[in-house]
Each structure stands twice: as structure tokens, then as C-alpha cells.
Amino acid sequence: MIGDLGADDFDRLIEAARRAVEAAQTEPPALPDVRHEAADPEGTVRATAVLTGEGPRLQSLRLNPRARRLDSGDLAELVLRTVNEALDGVSAAAGGQAVPNLAALSAELHELQQFSADRFGVFADAIGDVLRQLDKRIEE
């Protein structure tokens, strides 16, 4: 089927793909509900991460009142470790489902469209030159 497509057909296909990407930018597809909760063994810090359109993000962070007894350095280390565990967990649960960068994809499609139009112009010019040379030889 692709062998039967002309330059205008390719241009329409690329333009349709660009429109689809632009539509997806304004109305992104629903992401699966991916979340992961992590807590330290004593339950002093609880962190919940979720998958968003921007990637894994921290949704909530809860500190048990016992956290007040910790010095700031220990508490900071515990929070950091728990939050990273939650973020790592949601990334693993997402199974590598990266959210595509639709703006970059749209730009790449536009660049491809321009490149293919330019290349087709060169190809059409070459065919025209060959036909003119054939006409000259036939006339001689």
C-alpha cells in the first residue's frame, strides 16, 4: 500500500499525525492509575507517589507526631529515603510507561514533513531534467 502513495498522500499522512499529536497535547490520554506508598519501618514517615503527565510525582507526605522527637538531620534523611522509595515504586509499577514528549514529537513530525517535501522537490526536479534531456535526444 505504501508503494501506491504519492507525495500528496505522504504529506496528508504526516499532517494528520501532527494534528493528532497536537490534539493529544490539549487532551492528553488518560494515564493508568499508578501509585505507590512507602513508609519507614516505624511508620514515622509515609509518602505516596503517583504517575502524572509529567512523570512520577509526590502526591502526599505524612509525618507521624513521633517525628518531632527526631533531630532535623535524621528526619530529613528519613523523609528523603521514604520519598525516593515511593517515587521509585511508582516508576517500577508504571512498567516504564513513559509519557511521550508531545511537543518534541510534533516538532519532529513537522521537520520530517519539511524534509520529505524538500526531498520530493529535488526528486521531481531530477525527473524533470531527465525528461528534458530525453526530449532533446529525441528531437536530434
Phi, psi and omega in degrees: 000320181296326179297337181272355183276139175263181181300318180296324179295316178298317180299317179295320179296315180295318179296320177296321178294320178297318179296322179295319178295317180296322177295321179294332177293324181275330178230077183297147179295152180294132178274150175296150179283096181245121178216157178212132177250138178231151178210152174287163184303329180272353181075022180287322181233132175233132180230138177238127178245150179227161176269126178239179177297339178264001182111193180294134179223153177284124180266319180210154177220120181239135177246129175289146179307335178297342181298335180295338181282342182278149173285161188300323179295314179295319179296316179300317179296319180294317178296313181301313181297317182291317179296315178298322177296319179295316179295318177297321180295318180290325177296317179293319181293331179289345178064034178074017178287088179281143176278123183293149174277096187292328178295317179293321179296318178297317179297320179294320177295320178297317178298318178297319179297315179297316180298315182293324178295317178298314182295321179294323177299316177298316180298315181296320177298318180296318178297317178300317178298316179298317180295321178295319179295321177296320178299317180297318181292323180292322181289335182281000000 
